[in-house]
Amino acid sequence: MKQNTVLDASALAALLFGEPEAGAIAAQMSGAALVAPVLLDYELASVCAKKIRGDPSRRELFLRGFALRATFDIELVAVDHGEVVHLALQQALSTYDASYLWLSRQRQAPLLTLDKKLAARASR
């Protein structure tokens, strides 16, 4: 049985958009049962739009990277928003980041993220 791994938007975005950390992220994703809050695709869309605004000449490249999201088997999970609010306040995180942390705790699964603050909270 595959180990659940909670995947956050920063990690998947690095892979989709060819960031320097992409190889390390791909290696950590390999063989894992990937899971994420339902907000994952919203966050990826936001990252894509931000990248296009920052470098319009690479628009098609970014859109192709974003389209690759559909090739990944990621279980999208609804979170308990009330618990996420409490966790966000307790951990000094955004509710978006707290959603990933909440899911990681619920599934007792490691959190794959490039966000240093979120990673620190997850390792506690």
N, C-alpha and C positions, 0 to 999 in steps of 0.2 A: 504494500500500500504506500502510495506517495505521501510525503510529508507536506502538510499545508504550509504555505508561505504567503503572508499578506504582502501584496505588492502595492507600493504607493506610486502616485503620478510622477514624482521626480525620477524614480528608477526607470519606469517604463518609457518616459519621455526621453531619457538619455539614450535608450536603445532605439526608439523610433526615429529620433532626429540625429543620430550619429554623433552623440557627444563622446568625449574622450573616455568616459566611464563605461561605455556600451559593452565592451568585452567582458569586464568584470561582472556587470549586471547579468549578461547572458549566461555566464558560467554559474552564477548563483541561482538563476531561474531554472536551469537544466534539471529535469527530473522532479521538479516540485509540482504540487497541486496548487495552482495560483488562485488566490482569492483577494477580493478588494471590495470596498464599499461602492454602492451604485454611483457615487459621485465621480468615480475614476474617469469616465469618458467626458464628463463636463470639464474636469480639470485639464485633460489632454487637449480638448478643443481650445481651451483658453491658452494653453502653452503654444499651440500651433498658430493661433491668431497673433499672439505676441511676437513669435518668431517672424511671421510674415511682415508684420508692421516694422520690425527692426531691420529686416533685410528683404525688401520686396522683390529683389532680383532672384531670390531663391524660392519664390512662392510655390512653384510646381514641385520642387524637391520636398518642401515641408508638407505639402498636401499629400504627396505619395507616402511620406513617412507616417503621417497621421492615418492614412488608409490601411497601413500594415497592422494597425490595432486589431482589425477584424480577424487576423490570422492567429491570434493568441487565444487559447482556451483559458479564460479567466472567469471564475464564478463570481458574479456580482451579488452582493449581499446588502439587504436593508439593515441599517443600524438603528439602535434605540436612541433617538435624538435627545430625549431627556437625560439619559445617562451620558451621552456625548457632551452635552452642555456642562454637566457637573465635572466630567473629566477634563474638559478644556479649561475650566476655571481652576481646578485643582492643579493642573500641570502647566498652566500659563501657555496654552497652545490655542491656535485657531480651532474652531469647531471642525474645519476640514481635516486638519492634522489629527485632532482628537478622534475622528471617525476611524482612521487607520489604526491608531493605538487601541481604541476600544475593540475593534475587530481582532486585532492581534491577541489581546487578552482573552476575548471570548473563545477564540479557537485554540488558545494556547499554542500559538504559531509564531515563528520568527517574523519580523517585519523587515522587508527589503526596501530601504529608502536611501536617498542621498542627502536628505535633510538632517544636518548634524544635531540640531536641537531635538527633533523628533526621535532620531536614533538614540540619543542620550536618555530620553524619557522611556523608550522601549526597553532599554537595557537594565533599567532599575528593577 
